[in-house]
Amino acid sequence: MTYDLLGRPASATSPFTPSGTTPTYSYSPQNVVPVWQQANGPNGVTITTLDGLGRPIHVLRGDSATPDATTSYVDTVYAPGAGSPLGQVQKVSRP
């Protein structure tokens, strides 16, 4: 596994990926909102949008970064609450 200057994964190897393929990761520029991270690999692309606490709020999965018929989306809503600073999951959409 390799890491970028901020300590985040940049690329990785796995026994589960076909020979010669290496998943890669990219991130939104610093101080840009919304924050997103993208993973590209042999199984397609996953783009995750994060809220201000680093929780996933929107996940796009597909065979390319361009939305099309093979794209699925999952949205997550967190419940407000002082008892759980990170918030509990209130609802999740179906892919």
WOPE-V321132 format. One line per field, one symbol per residue. phi: phi as a letter, one per 20 degrees, with the letter a starting at -180 (. if undefined). psi: psi as a letter, one per 30 degrees, with the letter a starting at -180 (. if undefined). burial: I if it has 24 or more other C-alpha atoms within 12 Angstrom, else O. A space follows every 10 residues. Layout:
phi: ???
psi: ???
burial: ???
//
This chain:
phi: .dcefenegd bbdbfeeggn dcfccccfff mddfecccdd bfeoccdded efenefdbcd caebfegbfe ecccdcddef rffcgemefe bcfef
psi: kllafgglke lllkffklkf kjklkllllk gkklklkkkk afgakkkkkl afggkkfkkk kaflfkkafg klkkkkkkkl kffjefklke lklk.
burial: OOOOOOOOOO OOOOOOOOOO OOIIIIIOOO OOOOIIIIII IOOIIIIIII OOOOIIIIII IIOOOOOOOO OIIOIIOOOO OOOOOOOOOO OOOOO
//
